[in-house]
Amino acid sequence: MLMQIFNYIMLIYRHLIFSIIFITLSSCNSFKGTTISEDSLEILIVSRENIDNKNLEKFKRHFFLPQLTIPETEMTGDLYNIFDLTFIDFNDFTEYFHGYQNIVFLSPGSSYSITEKAEKWHPSQVVLNFMIDTLSNEKDLQIMSKKLINEIKEKEVSRRIKKYKNSGKAEIRQFLKKNFDLSISLSNNFSIVDTINNFLDLRRDFDKGTYRLIISKISGNYITRNEIINEVNEISKNNIYSDTEGAFANIDDINANVYISKLTDENNIFEIRGLWKMYNDPAPMGGPILSYVINDKKYRHAVIFIFYIFAPGEDKADHLIEAEAIGKSLFTN
């Protein structure tokens, strides 16, 4: 009797072990790669078997988009890519890799081209063919590689703008519409700090840091470097401060670079990238700052968007893309 019970238990045990192994193997076989949402800043580069190794190495050197601006670069001079890159051979491209948000297929050719691949494995996936002109010089390869990685970045920004369109708290959307006649792509995690006429101050706290976002209407148009920096500093000084008396935030243009670029030919939209710093505070506090100035020449006023990132010790890539998507949604929605 005891032996029969023992054999019965062993039979159940063997069936249980078999079931576990079967489920595990089935899960492995059906794995689709990394998820879209968690790895949207990773690019899988798939090299065709007939691509020249020298051209591949040149491509690897120039397929790079630096994070601007971050404290690590300003302190050490080292550049950090916005994207994480994974390179594989075409023969190794299996179903396992179909889950990547961004996939680029490299192939040699007689001219450069960037085209969208018809086959996709997810609706919002970016799958591109990049043909390298095998007879071109390295400078041309550098230009086209930069164009490719910027195109992927802009697609990611657009994806986030679309994702959060018509989202965010109702009171924020209503205030923006009433006071600025603008809409914004924003998650529900942002809350209002302060609102007055033609001024909106928002905040979002996360595990290891904080975002602050200010949108303000200002009189006049702002075109020169000094005009833009002075206005950002004035708004920052009056609204971003710590518990230390007399402490205030400003752009750190002494220890860090400030990058100002014109986004349109009409001189009506400018982008400002730099670092902000808390002055008169013994505790080191600061981080990236991203700002957009939208000039309305007809009515002689401007709307200024300022995004402060405080995320000590974290990779800033996702924060920078998030700030850019929110800012650009003001004039692309």
Protein Blocks (a to p, Z undefined) as FASTA:
>chain_A
ZZmmmmmmmmmmmmmmmmmmmmmmmmmmmpgbjafklmmmbccddddfkbcfklmmmmmm
mmccdddddfklmmnopacdfbacddddfklmcfklmmpmbdcdddddfbdcddddfbdc
bfklccddddddfkbcfklmmmmmmmmmmmmmmmmmmmmmmmmgoiajfklmmmmmmmno
pacdddfkbccfbdcehiacdddddfklccdddddddedjdfbfklmmmmmmmmmmmmgc
cfbehiacdddfklpccddddfbfnlpaccdddddddehiabacdddddddddddfknop
acddddddddehiafklmmmmmmmmmmmmmmZZ
